[in-house]
Amino acid sequence: MPFYHHENIDFYYEEYGSGPAFVFSHGLGNNLAQVRELIGELPGFRVILYDNRGHGRTSGIGDPSRLTFPVMAEDMAALLDHLAVPAAAVGGVSMGAGISLAFGLKNPARTRALVLSRPAWLNSPEPENLKVLQLVADLVEEYGPEQGMEHFRTSERYADFERVAPSSAKTLVESFTNRGPEATIKTFRNIPASVPFHSWEELRSIEAPALVLANRNDPIHPFEYAERLFSGLPRATWRELPPKSESLELHQNRFREYITEFLRDHA
């Protein structure tokens, strides 16, 4: 299995296809399998996926104080260095969108384009939409993964998610047991306290073309966050995705259609 070593962490990655490089980063609490399923084959592009620190098959979290967007952007840059890729289109979903924004700010010469899908952060730490992750961390710390998951499944918070966004409810339940408890607690507490950018003036300095993707009926990824990013980025393109709760297949198909069209023009 391929790994690259950075900051005493062994990062797991995969790549497939050929053509212009496209690096895509997964969401908080998930792993590269999430985005591999979402992206599919993407003919005509070299797709590079990886597990972020504290996630998937990457070896650990490292220093918990470095679970921040600027540091995770450095992790992405280290992967490109390892693969001898001087510049690439970069993107991600949720947390991965924030990592990509931070990468674009730190590495403008290496950023050919940005793909920002369902962003969950703007420039304020610990946003209200992510408070449920603090609850997950607290339950794992107090009860352990299995019992914590059962406490969550009987809570009003879970019932609210199940009613409004069942796919988000399913992802939250899976987050209790898909990693070790330390990784869940540390990442769910530290990363929401970070921000991918600090001011709207800073955001307007990004010159790379950007594709912003969002869907409605998703309390963890507010539609208005994507709208605000779209309005704040100088060279942004907007596309709305069908909600997963209505059709996962249609959501994936539209995602692939939109990013293929965008990357053909800008990667």
Buried (B, 14 or more C-beta within 10 A) or exposed (E): EEBBEBEEBBBBBBBEBEBBBBBBBBBBBBBBBBBBEBBEEBEBBBBBBBBBBBBBBBBBBBEBEBBBBBBBBBBBBBBBEBBEBEBBBBBBBBBBBBBBBBBBBBBEEBBBBBBBBBBBBBBEEBBEBBEBBBBBBBBBBEBEBEEBBBBBBEBEBBEEBBEEBEBBBEBBBEBBBBBBBBBBBBBBBBBBEBBBBEEBEBBEEBEBBBBBBBBBBBBBBBBEBBBBBBEBBEEBBBBBBBBBBEEBEEBBBBBBEBBBEBBEEBB
